[in-house]
Amino acid sequence: MAHSSDARLYGCWTELLTWMQDYAKFSGLEYVKVSDFPDYIYRMERAYDLPTTTASASLNIGGQPFLLASVSPRHVDLKGVELRLMGASKHWHLHAGEAGLLEGKRPFTRQRLHALLDGAVSAAQS
């Protein structure tokens, strides 16, 4: 990879995907890989150097996307992670800090993701 900040971002991205998968198991939501990175798709047999091929994933309720998460592809200058609650005006733009994902200056942790999802799932089911 060209930049250490890219390595941090994509490392944080794989960690976020793990948090989403864990939350899905715990809550009964469905984790779905939505898309691969375009440059991965066209690489064919050549080695791929990112820690994951997943460019976007979702948590679904009843077969419908509830939360969509995506990360910027490599060619973008200002890379980040975006989380979007479907059917709502809520979305988050995250970037990689020294110790993990940041929401502005605040650390975006597994607990933060779970708290957001708990509230959104509760609201969706009422």
C-alpha positions as CSV (number, residue, x, y, z in Angstrom):
1,M,0.0,0.0,0.0
2,A,1.2,3.5,-0.8
3,H,0.4,5.3,2.5
4,S,0.4,4.3,6.1
5,S,-2.8,6.2,6.6
6,D,-4.4,4.0,3.9
7,A,-3.2,0.9,5.9
8,R,-4.8,2.4,9.0
9,L,-8.1,3.1,7.3
10,Y,-8.5,-0.3,5.7
11,G,-7.4,-2.0,8.9
12,C,-10.1,0.0,10.8
13,W,-12.6,-1.0,8.1
14,T,-12.0,-4.7,8.5
15,E,-12.4,-4.2,12.3
16,L,-15.7,-2.4,11.7
17,L,-16.9,-5.2,9.5
18,T,-16.1,-7.7,12.3
19,W,-18.2,-5.5,14.7
20,M,-21.1,-5.6,12.3
21,Q,-20.8,-9.4,11.9
22,D,-20.7,-9.8,15.7
23,Y,-23.7,-7.4,16.2
24,A,-25.7,-9.4,13.6
25,K,-25.1,-12.7,15.5
26,F,-26.1,-11.1,18.8
27,S,-29.2,-9.2,17.5
28,G,-30.6,-11.5,14.9
29,L,-29.9,-9.1,12.0
30,E,-28.4,-10.4,8.8
31,Y,-24.9,-9.3,7.8
32,V,-24.6,-9.0,4.0
33,K,-21.5,-8.3,1.9
34,V,-22.9,-5.8,-0.7
35,S,-19.9,-5.2,-3.0
36,D,-16.2,-5.8,-3.6
37,F,-13.7,-3.2,-4.5
38,P,-13.8,-2.6,-8.2
39,D,-10.0,-3.0,-8.5
40,Y,-10.2,-6.4,-6.8
41,I,-12.9,-7.6,-9.2
42,Y,-10.7,-6.9,-12.2
43,R,-7.4,-8.3,-10.8
44,M,-8.2,-11.9,-11.7
45,E,-5.3,-14.1,-10.6
46,R,-3.0,-11.4,-9.3
47,A,-2.4,-10.9,-5.6
48,Y,-4.5,-8.4,-3.7
49,D,-2.9,-6.4,-1.0
50,L,-5.8,-4.9,1.0
51,P,-6.9,-6.8,4.2
52,T,-10.4,-7.4,2.7
53,T,-12.1,-7.4,-0.6
54,T,-15.3,-6.0,0.8
55,A,-16.1,-2.4,-0.2
56,S,-19.6,-2.2,1.3
57,A,-21.7,-4.3,3.6
58,S,-25.1,-4.0,5.3
59,L,-27.1,-5.2,8.2
60,N,-30.5,-6.2,7.1
61,I,-33.9,-6.6,8.9
62,G,-36.3,-8.9,7.2
63,G,-34.2,-9.1,4.0
64,Q,-34.1,-5.3,3.7
65,P,-31.0,-3.2,4.3
66,F,-31.1,-1.3,7.6
67,L,-27.5,0.0,8.0
68,L,-25.2,0.4,5.0
69,A,-21.5,0.7,5.5
70,S,-18.9,1.6,2.9
71,V,-15.3,2.6,2.6
72,S,-13.6,4.8,0.0
73,P,-11.7,3.0,-2.8
74,R,-7.9,3.4,-3.1
75,H,-8.0,6.0,-5.8
76,V,-9.8,8.6,-3.6
77,D,-7.7,11.2,-2.0
78,L,-9.6,11.9,1.2
79,K,-10.6,8.4,2.2
80,G,-13.2,7.5,4.9
81,V,-15.9,5.2,6.1
82,E,-19.6,6.1,5.7
83,L,-22.4,4.6,7.7
84,R,-26.0,5.3,6.7
85,L,-29.3,4.2,8.3
86,M,-31.7,3.4,5.5
87,G,-34.9,5.4,5.5
88,A,-33.5,7.9,8.0
89,S,-31.5,11.1,7.7
90,K,-28.8,9.7,10.0
91,H,-25.3,9.1,8.6
92,W,-21.8,9.1,9.9
93,H,-18.5,10.0,8.2
94,L,-15.6,8.3,9.9
95,H,-11.9,8.5,9.3
96,A,-8.8,6.7,10.6
97,G,-7.0,8.0,13.6
98,E,-3.9,6.7,15.3
99,A,-5.9,4.3,17.5
100,G,-8.9,3.5,15.3
101,L,-11.9,5.1,13.6
102,L,-12.8,8.6,14.6
103,E,-16.1,10.4,14.4
104,G,-14.8,14.0,14.2
105,K,-12.4,13.9,17.1
106,R,-14.3,11.3,19.1
107,P,-13.3,7.7,18.9
108,F,-15.8,5.5,17.1
109,T,-15.8,2.2,19.1
110,R,-17.6,-1.1,19.0
111,Q,-19.7,0.2,21.9
112,R,-20.6,3.4,20.0
113,L,-21.7,1.3,17.0
114,H,-23.7,-1.0,19.2
115,A,-25.4,1.9,21.0
116,L,-26.4,3.5,17.7
117,L,-27.7,0.2,16.3
118,D,-29.6,-0.6,19.5
119,G,-31.4,2.7,19.4
120,A,-32.1,2.4,15.7
121,V,-33.4,-1.2,15.9
122,S,-35.5,-0.3,18.9
123,A,-37.1,2.7,17.0
124,A,-37.6,0.5,13.8
125,Q,-39.4,-2.2,15.8
126,S,-41.8,0.2,17.6
